[in-house]
């Protein structure tokens, strides 16, 4: 009967470990689900205006745009100064200034729209990162609690085993003293 109790005590420790393992696996699965939910925020169905604003902002902020724009301006000036007998935009280049002002007036709001949308996306990513960090902190705290529980259960089991061993040793001692 004492051997059966000892096996039961040892078995209860492995049952406790199995329960803890199941809890940890469930928490890991929940973490995966949270990660999958956070990925869903990606830009998949953007409106046409947002896609155009992004493309224009990307092109307007590139070296390609600067080089093309610089070449167009030099060509405009050279055409009006050297190659045309009657220039369509004489020296103070009023028409060129109008074109440059119009481009700047149209390009600035488009770039701002794109930047505002990207800023909102970054803000949402920061919130998502915070949620993941918060979840990790909660999971770490839960793991500490589970480890503390596991240690307490193991200590209890060890004390019970030690108690059983002491009883067995006392029985052996009485048997040996009787002989």
N, C-alpha and C positions, 0 to 999 in steps of 0.2 A: 504494500500500500504506500509506503514512503517513497519507493522508486517511482511509482505512478504520479505522485504529487510533484516530485522533482521534475519529471518529464513535462508535466503540465505547466509548471513554473517556467521552464526553459522554452516551452512552446508558446507561452503567452508573450514572451519577449519578441519572438519572431512574428507573431500576429500583430503586435504593436508596430514593428518595423514595416510590415506589409501595409498597414493602414496609413502610416506616415508616407510611404512611397506613393500610395494612391493619391493622397492629398497633394503631394508635390507634383505628380504628373498632371493632375487636374489644373493646378495653378499654371503650369507651363503651357498647357493647351489654351488656357484663357489668355495668356500673354500672346500666343500666336494669333488668336482671334483679334485682340486689340491691335496688333501690328497690321493685320490684314485690313481692319477698318480704317486705319490711318492712311494706308496706301490709296484708298479709294478717293482721296481728295485730289489726286493728280488731274491735270487739265486734259480732259478727253473730248468734251463737246463744247469747245469755245465758240462763242458767236463770231461771225465773219469779221465784225469790226475789231474785236480784240485780237484776232489773228493778224489782221492788217496792221494794227497799231504796233504789235510786236515786231512784225517784219520791217516796218518803216523805222522803228526805233533802232533795230539791229543794224539796218543799212545806214541810217543817219549817223550812227555813232561809230562807223567803221572807217578805216584808212581808205578803203575803196571809194567811199563817198567823198572824202576830203580830196583825194587825188583827182577824181572825176570833176568835182566842183571847181577845183583850182584850174584844171585844164579848160573847162568851159569858160571861166572868167577870163583867163589869158586869151583864149580864142576870141571872145567877145571884144575885148579891148583891142587886140591886134587887128581884128577885122575892121573895127570902127576907126582906127587911127591910120593904118598903113594900106590896107587893100581895097578900100572902097573910096571911090571918087566923091560920092555923096553918102556919108555914113548915116545909118538909120538911128544911131544913138551917139550924137557928138560928145566932145570931151567931158563935160561934167558927168556923163553917163547916168543921166536921170532914169532912163528906162532900166538900166542894170541895177540901180539902187532900188527901184520899184520891185523888180524880180527878186532881188535878195531879201528885201523886207517881207515880201509875200511868202517866200520859202520859209523864212524864220517864223513868221506869224502862223503858218500852218504846221510847221515841224514841231515847234515847242509844245503845243497842246497834245499832239499825238504822242510825243515822247513822254509827257507827263501822264497820259492815260496808261501807257504801258508800264511806267514806273509805279504808278499807284496800284495797278493790278498785281504787279510782282511784289510790292510791299505787303499787300493783303495776303498773298500766298506765303510770304516769309513769316508774317505774323501768325498765320494758321499753322505753319510748320513749327514755330516756337511753342505754340499752345500744345501741339501734338507731342513735341519733345518733352514738355513739362508733364503731360499726362503719362508718358512712358516712364519718365523718371519717378513720378509719384507712384506708379504701379510697382516699379522696381523697389522703391523704398518700402512699400507695404509688404511686398513679397519677402524682402530681407527681414523685416520685423517678424513676419509669420514664420520664417525659417528659424529665427532665433527662438521664438516661442516653442516651435516644434522640437528643436534641439534640446531646449530646457526640459520639455515634457519627456522626451526620450531619455535624457540623462536621469531624471527623477524616477521614471519607470524602471530603468536599468538598475539604479541604486536600490530601489525597492526589491527588485528581483534578486539582486545580489545578496541583499540582507536576508531575504527569505531562503535563498539557497544556503547561505551561511548558517542560518538558524536550523535548517534541515540537517546540514552537515554536523552541527554541534550535537543535535539529538542523536544522529547516527554514531558519532564519536562517544557520546555518553553510553549508548547501548553497547558499543564494543568494549568500552571500559568496564561496564558492569559484567559483561560476559567473561572478560579476561580476569577480573577479580574473583569471580565465582569459581574459576578453575583452579 
